């Protein structure tokens, strides 16, 4: 370090090293959660990034939807609903590889990583006023998580509460802390070619698997570009595995595999070889304040079928835990689960990837189940077996955050279709709250009296003003406004009004995120409790509401009276973020019922007594109840901020929610 270098000592909540997709997502989520963030990247912002097509799976889209990127991907990229297979030049069938019961996304999207990254950089600046600081490199750090970064001839000390390493396979942070990569070497070697090409191959615009006597290949086609991944074998290259294969020989091999179809390669974008070594950091979390995500945590090169969902899941799992830890002055125990949950997640992905690498390498006989098995049958079997991983919707292991059967009580049941550790299935809801139905009905009854549109600030998240536009279409809001101002008797009929919003839907996960982003959600499925007016269920429902609103409730313990965080006394004003206060919401309550609109109108008094009309949604065709496995009796699901179920229990056992949140340690 030069003596003339100027040293600053700013304070920031989170420092992120690395501005790849994973680092950018972490910056966006943490900023939205209210923490101050800085993100540095040692490369120049004009440095060329590999512009390869990436498959964005349902879970990847679901995670990116939280920060407003999923719509850009689906609108810009190419949607793929099926995975096609070809054997000796003939179609061997197709699989609905990405269909699932959990997400609203039933497909994957092919779009280059570079385009998504550029969009995220723009939104990070526009939405949170955070710039990616290019050409800044982390060169040192200490046990107090004081980082030293350098830019040209200037060094800078940064005191941070949390440090996130998104700095790739050769992570400086991991090496600085002396954390080794657990590496398991395999003898399979692959090549990936990305080129501009023309062909009469029917899978030129799809995701396909080719199996022929000459070998097998994974083919991804998109906008005149084709990506081929295939095994290097001396039988066609006439070179040993440690020798580089000239690109012209590789192209000749691809053409042979694709026969009888023709292929003409016009321009080569990339040609690289890679080995299927499994590399995983032995630790993903150090000193409770330093974390590794993405390639810094999982250095294994995976097949393109999996996209980037594993790295995104690291971020999604970590950020809300950092926020809770911050609010509680580092007294929370939830951060301790990051390493355990993500190590389990990484192992599941690596095992699935290794299985399909064997199939791609033509070594299916090592895992085939019988003499009459074919490659297509093997693919079908393993796709069914690993379907959740392809969609990125696999489960998490049981721990203090994911209770299936508690050591203290059997209240946390598995009688439903989902339990602790399962991904909460998404489902459609009617596009309105019960409170809005009641408001519209009362407005119609009192149409000759001046009517004021309900104050949206009380029902909408102020950070998301566009939500109100999705609740009521513009024509509907305009008609309400006219009635309010003119107090006219001649109004649009109620039937016509509801027709205007009938074709829209809410989605359960969207509602949970909008109503309580970053918070735990108590999801109470009422089934037909209110309609049947069962005395026992209503009594339990009333007791639940009283407990939730009690001064002794866990919701009050988690949401109020946080001590000031002693480790950060001054926050750097330049890196703005929404303020985190002592009363930041940590637990939110959402009700869903299978009642219809008329039931809600006829039972307004009952609804106001036993639930919150503002937080009550109507299930669409009983979709959510069916996916959750809730039949006639009410049920409670604790939903973690990352969309996974923490616990499931019957309404009559609602007092055991204290047990769950005690086990969380929050």
N, C-alpha and C positions, 0 to 999 in steps of 0.2 A: 504494500500500500504506500503510495507516495505521501510525503509529509504535507504537501500542499493540498491534499484532498480535503474537501469540506465534509464534515460529519454532522448528520442530523440524528435526532432521536425521537421520531414520531411514534405514536402509539396507535395500534389498530387491533381490532378484535381477532381477525383471521387473516393470515398471510397464505396465499396459494402460490405455489411454485409450479409453473407449467400452464400454458394456455391452450391445451388440447380440448377436445370435446368434454372430457371429464372435468378438467379444471374450470372451464367456462360454466358448466352446469353448476358446479359447487359455488362459484361466485354469484350466480343468479339466484340460487335457492337461499343461500345465506343472506344475501342482500334483502331478498323478499321477507325473510324471517326476522329482519331487523338488526342484523349485525353489520358493523363496518368491515369492509373487505378491501384488500389490495391483492392484485394478481399480477405476477411478473413472468416474463418469458425471455430466455436468454437469446433467442433468435430475433432477427430483424423482422418486422411485420411484413416486409415484401418478400421474405424467403419463400421459395417455391414449396408448396405442400403437394403431396401426391394426390392427384385429383381422381381417385379410383371410385367406382360405384360401391356403395355400402348398403347392406340390407338392414333396414330399420324395422325390427320385429315389433309385435304388438306391445310388449312390455316397454320397449325402448320408446315407442310413440306415446305410451301412457305417461311415462316419466317426463318426457319432453313437453307434453301437453301442459304440465304444471307451470312452465315458464313461457308458454305461448309459442313454441317452436313446432309442435306437431302439425298444425294446420299448414304451415309453410312447406313442410316435408311432403304431406299428402297432396298438396296442390301443385307442387313443383316436380315431384318425382313420379316414378312409374309404379303403380300398384300391382302386386303379385298375390293371387289367391291360391295358386296351386304350384306344386313342385312336380315336374314332369321327368319321366325316365324313358330312355331309349336303349334298345338292345339290338346290336348288329344292324343298325340303320332303321329299325322299326320302333314305333311307339310301344312302350311296355306298360303304359298306364300313367296315372297321376295321383297325387295325394293333396288333400286340403291341409297342407302342412301347418298353416298358421291359424286355422279356425280354432276357437276355444270358447269355453263357457264363462270366462272370467272377465274379459276385456271387451270394450265396445269396438276395438280394432280387430277385424277378422282377416287380416292380410298383413304382408310386409310391404315396404316401399323401398325401391331402389333409387338412391340419390347419392351424389358424391359427398364425401366427408368435408371437402373444402367449402362447398356451398353452404352446408349446415353451419360450419364453423364461422364463416363470414356473417351469416345471419345472427348468430348468437353474440358475436362481438358487437354488432350494431344494437341489438336489444339491450345488452348489458349497459351500454352507454346511455341509450335513450330512456330506459325504464329506471335505472338505478344510479346514473351518473358515475359509473365506474369504468375507467379506461384500462385496457390491457397495457401494462408498462413493458414495452419491448426493449430488447438489448440490455436487460438487467439480469444479473446472475447471482444466485446465492453462493457465497464462497465460505461461509462459516456460520456456526450457530452454537449456543451453549445450553446448559441444562435449564436455564431460566427462560428458554425459548426467546432469546434475543438473537435475531438474525442479522447478518451483515451481508448486504448486497452491494454490487459494484456496477457502475454505469460509466463507461469511458474512464476518466481519471477521478471520478468521484465515488466515494464509498458512503454507505448509509447504514446506520443501526436502526433496526425496527424491533420494538418490544411488542410482542403479540401474545394474545391469550391462547391461540391455537395455530398450529402450522400444518398445512396439508401439502403433501408431496404428490404432485401429479406430473412428475418430471421424467416419466418413461422408464424403460427397462433398466437403463444405467443410472438410476436415481442417485443423485448426490446425497440426498437426505438419508436414504437407506445405507449407503456406503459410509457416510459420516458417523452414523450410529452403530456401524459394525454389524448390521443385520444381514445374514447370508440368504441367498436364494436356494431354496430346496429344489434341486434339479434332478430330474429322472430322464436319462438319455434314451432315445429311441433310435432305431436304425433306419427309419423311413425318411426319405428325402423327397420334397415336392418342389415343383416349379409353378410359378404363377405368371401368366402372360396377359397383359392388357393391351388391346390393339383396336384400331379402327379397321373394320372389316366388312365385307359383303359376303353373303352366303344364302343358299336356298334351304338351309337347315331350319325346320319349323320352330325350333326353340331359340331363334336368334333374339327374341324380345321377351324371354322368360328365364326362369331358373330351372336348370335341367341337369340330369345325371346321364352321362353316356357310358355304356358298357359294351365293349367289343373285344374281339380276340387280341387286338393290339394293345388294349389297356382301357382304363376308365378315366373320366374327367368330369369335373364339376364346371358347368357353363352358366355364366350370368350375362345376359344380353340387355343392352340399354342404349337407345338413341344412336345406333350405328357403331357402338363400342361393344366388344365382347371380352369377357374375362374367362380364362381357362386355368384351372388348377388341376394338376396331374402329377403322378409319381414319376420320379426319375428312376429308370431301371436300365442297367447296362445292356439288356437285350435289344433295346432300340437306339440307345445313345452311343453304344460301343465305347463307353468311358466308365471309369470307376466312379463310385459315389462321391468321392472327394474331388473329382475333376469337374470343372465348369462345362456346361453344355452350351455350344453355340446356338444362338437364337434360330438360325435357319434350320438346324437339325430338329429343334423343338417344334417349329412350325410344321415341318414335314411329318412329324409324329402325330400332331393334332389332326392334320388332314387325313392321315390314315385311319385314325380312330373315328372320324366323322363320315367316312365312306358309307353309303354312296352319295352323300351330299358334298357339294363343292364349297370351298372356302378360299377367299382371296384377302390377304392381309395387306392393307395399304399403308398404315403407319403404326409403328410400335410405340406405345406410351410407357410401358414398363415391362421388364423381364427380370425376375428375381427368383433365386432358390432359397429354400428354407427347410429347416429340420424340425421334426415334431417333438422336440424336447419339452417336457413339462417343467415349468419354472414358476415357483410360488415363493413369495417372501415368507420367511418363517414367522414373522410378526408383522401385523398391519397397524399396530398401535403401540406407541412408546410414551412413557411418562404421562400417560393419560391426556396429553396435549398435542402429540405429534402423530400424524396419520398418513398412511400410504393408500393411494387409490389408483385405479386403472392399471396401466402397464408397470407402474412402480410396485404394485402389489402382486400382479399376475402377469408374468412375462411370457406365458405360453402363447405361441402363434396358433390361433384357432381358424377353422374353416370359415369362409365368408357367410355360411348359412346362419351363423350365430350373431352376425353383426357386432354391435358395440354394447349389447345389453348388459354384459357382465360388468363393465366399467361404470356404466350409468347406475347400476344397482348399488355399487359401492358408494357412490355419491348420495343416492337417495336414502340409503340406510344411515349414512353418517350425519347429514346436515341437521335433521331435526333433533338428533341426540346432542349435538353441539349446542343447539339453541336451548334445550332444556337444562343442560349442564351449566350454561352461562346464566340462565335465570336463577338457578339455585346456588350460585356462587361456588360451583364445582363440587357440590355436595351430592349430586345425583350419581346413581350407580349405573345408569343406562349406557354410558359410554363404554363400560366394560364389556358390553355385549357385541360391539362392532367387530372385534377381531374374531370372536367365536362364530357369529352368524355368517360373516363373509368368507371365512376359511371353509365353512361347510358349503357355501354357495360356489366358491371357486372349484372345490373338488368335484362337485356334481357336473359343472360345465366341462372340466377337463376330461372326466371320464366319458362323457357323451361325445366330446370332440374326438377323443382317441378312438372310440368305437367306429365313428364314421370315417376317420382317416384310414382305418383298416379296410373298410368297404371300398373306399375310393382307391386304395392301393391294390385292389384286386385280391385281397387276402381274406375275403369273406368266409372261406372255408374254415378259418380258425374260430369263427364265432357262429357259423351256421348250425341250425338245429337238427338237420336230417339229410339223408341222401338225396331226397327229391327237392331239396330247397334250391331256389333260384335267387339271383341277385335282387330281383324285384321283390320277391317274398321277404328276403332278409331286410331290405330297406323298409318295407311295409311294417315288419315286426318291430324294428328298432325305432322307427318314427313313432309308432304307437307307444312304445315303451318310454321314449324320451320326449314325448310331445310337449309337455309343460316347459321343458328347457328350450325347445325350439321357439316357443312363443315367449320365453323369458318369464314364465309365470310359475316357477317351481317354488316349493314350500321352504320355510325356514325351520331350523331345529328347535326343539323345546328348550326353553330357558326361562329366566325370570320375566321376560317380556311376552313369552308365548306359552301360556298355560293350557294344558289339555286336561290332566287330572292333577289337582294340587295335592301336595303332601299334607296340607292341613284340612282339606275339605274335598268332597266329591261333587261340589256344586258346579265346577267347571267341566261340563259334559261334552261328549262327542256324539250326542244324539242327533245333532244337526249335520248338514252336509259340509259345513266348515267349522274349524276349531282353531285353537291357538297355533300360529305358524302358517296357516293357510292364507293365500291371497284372497282378499274380499272380492267376490264376484261382482262385476258391474251389471246394472240392470236399468231398464227404463222406468221413469216416473212420469206422471202427468205434469205438464209444464206450468205448474202453479203451486203455490202453498195453500193450505187450508184457510189461512187468514185472508188471502186474496179472494177466494171463493166467497167467504163470508162478507167481505167488503163490497164486492160487486152485487151480491144479493141484496144487502141492506141499502145499497145505493139505488137499486131498481125499485125497492119498496118505498124509498123516500125520495123519489125522483123530482118531486116538486120543491124539495128543500135544498138549499145550497149545499153542494157536496164538494169536499176538498179531497183531492187525491192523497192517499196515505203518504206520510213523509218517508221518502225512499231512504233517507239517511238512517232510519231506524231499522230498516229491513235489509239493506244492502251493505255489502262491504265497501267502504269508501274508497278502498284501493282499486276496486274493480267497477267503475261506474257503468261499464258496458253491460254488466249483468242485467240491469233493469230493462235494457232493450231486448234481452232474450226472454224476460219474464212476460212482457206484454209487447206484441208487435206494434209498430208505429201507428198503424191505423186504429188499433184498439186504444192505445194511450191517447190518441188525438180525440177519439170519441168521448173518453172519460173527461178529458180536459174541457171539451165543449160543454158537456153537461154541467160540469162544475161552475163554469163561468157564466153560462146563460141561464142555468136553472130551468131548462126547458122541460116540457112534459113529453114532447115527441122525441123519443130516443131510439137508438138502434135496438132492435129486439134482443133479448138475452140469448135466444137460440143463435141468431146471426153472430153475436159477439163471441160465443164459444166456438163457433165454426172457424173463426179466424185463427185460433191457436190450437185447434185440434190436431193438426198435422205435426206439431212440434213435440219434443220430449225433453225432459231433463234426464240426466244420467246420475245414478246414485253417487259415484265417486266424485263427479263434478260438484254435486251439492255439498258433499262432505268437505271438499277442499274450499269451496266458496264460503261456506258458513263458519268454518273453523280451520283455516289453513295453518299447518304446523302444530295443530293440537290433537290430543286424543279425542276420539268421538265415541260417545255412548250411543249406539244405534239400537233403538227399541222397535222391533217389529210387532205391531199390535194385532196382526191378523184381523179377525172380525170381532175383537173384544168389545169395542164401543157399540157396534151394531147389535150384538147379542145381549149386551148389558148383563153379562155374567157377574153376579155379585162378588164372588171370590176374586176374579181377575180385576174387577174395578177397585176392590179394596187394596189389592197388591199394587195396582197402578197409582192409586192415591198415595200409598205409603212410599213408593219409589219417588214420586214428585216431591213429597215432603222431605225425604232424606236428601235428595239432590239440592234442595233449597235451604237445607239446615245449615246453621253456622258451623256445625261440626262435620259437615260433609267433606269428603276427599276433594271435591271440586273446589271448595274454598281453601283447603290446605294447599292445593297445587297452584291456584290462581291468585292468591292474595298473600300479602305480608312477606314477600321475598326480601331477604336482606340485601343491601347493596353489595354488589360484587366487589370484594376488597382488592382484587388483583388488577383491575383496570379503573383508574380514577379519572383519566383524561382520554377522551376519544378524539381521534384526528378528524377535524371538521371537514377537511377536503373530501374525504371519502364518505359521502352522505349515505344514509340508510334510514328507513323508518325507525322511530325510536322504540326501543324495548323498555317497557315500564314494569314496575312491580306488579301491576294488575294485568299483564299480558295473558290472554286466554290460553289455558293449557288443557282444559277439558270442555268439550262441546257436546250437546245432546241433540240428536236427530230422531224424529219419529216417522215411521211409515205405516200406512194402513191400507188394507185392500178394499176400503169403502169407496163408493163412487161420489160424484159431485153432489148429487141430490141428498145422499146420506149426510154429508157434511152440512148442508144447508139445514136439514131437519134436526140436526143434533148439535147445534152451536153451543148450547148451554153445557151439554155433557162434555164436549171437547174442551171448553174453557176451564172446566172444573178439573179434569183429569190429565190433560196434556197441555202443551203449548201450541196454539194454532199457528204461531209464527214459524215453528220448527217442525210442523207436521206436513208430510208429503203423501200423495196418493200413488200407490203402486199401479203400474200399467199392466193390466191383464194378469195380475198376481205374479209378475215376472221376478221381482226381487225376493218375495217370500219363497217361491219355488226354488230358486237357485240357492238360497240359504237353508232350505229344508225346514222352513217354519210352516206348520200346518194350521192347527186351530188355536193352540195356546201361545201366548206372547213369549218372545224370547229377546235376550239382550246380547249384543255383540260389542266387545271393546275393539275399536278399530285404531290401530296405531297411525301416527301421522304419515307413514310411508305407504299406507294402503293395505297392510297385512293385519289379520285378525290376531288380537292378543289373547282373547278368551271368549268363550260363549257359555251362556248360562240361562236358565229359565228365569222368568220374571220373579217368581216366588223366592228365588235365591239372590235377589238384587243386593242384599246387604253384604254379600261376598265380594262386591266390587271393591270394598275397602281392602280385602285380602289381596286382590290383584294389584292395586296401586301401592300397597305396602311391599309387595314382592318386587315391584318395579324399583322401589327405593326412592321414589320421588316424594 
